């Protein structure tokens, strides 16, 4: 028996399990766009935090869009999306993630946000997920904060760039691993190819200047090879 609807009048019928049929339109997301945006951005942030060595529960990473909406609603309150998680290597230090609302952030807004962040002495980083613009005065306030503040427009977080099919493997070297590598190849920092500190990969991992990244490429054409980049 035919489905109750067709696609654009073409009579398309999508098969389903069992004896019934359904229209492909039935599978379309009918929820609010805003909740979908928050879902994608928050998932990428959680993946980023785990890649930085934070403690992230598996269920947080596997949560579906429908489950997200059950927890946070179809029109999430940005304050309820906040994340504060410890480093696995140093549980006394945490990274705080604040999802900002759609409005622009000015000097007064920035002051209010900073005043409402408690226990700054336990924070290693603060990550702000922005939907609106931030003026130079607000940026200056965050730059002067005793805790390093990172800014990510929400649109940059809809997709995890490290999971792209063409993305090579990135490994952050410890200070000891870096010294071993320099000694092995008889190199100085200035002789390693560089990566800008505001490069998308450097920002994803929260890298500082002079840190070194080991990059492993796997290609059917060139084969597997390793290179290094020093953040500048």
Secondary structure, DSSP 8 states (H G I E B T S, - for coil): ---S--STTS---EE-STT-EE-GGGGS--S-HHHHHHHHHHHHHHHHHHHTTB---HHHHH--HHHHHHHH-SS--GGGG-EEEEBSS-TT-EEEEEE--SS-B-HHHHHHHHHT---GGGEEEEEEEESS-B-HHHHHHHHTSSSEEEEEEGGGGSS-GGGSTT--EEEE--HHHHHHHHHHHT--GGGS-EE-TTSHHHHHHT--TT-EEEEEEEETTTEEEEEEEEE-
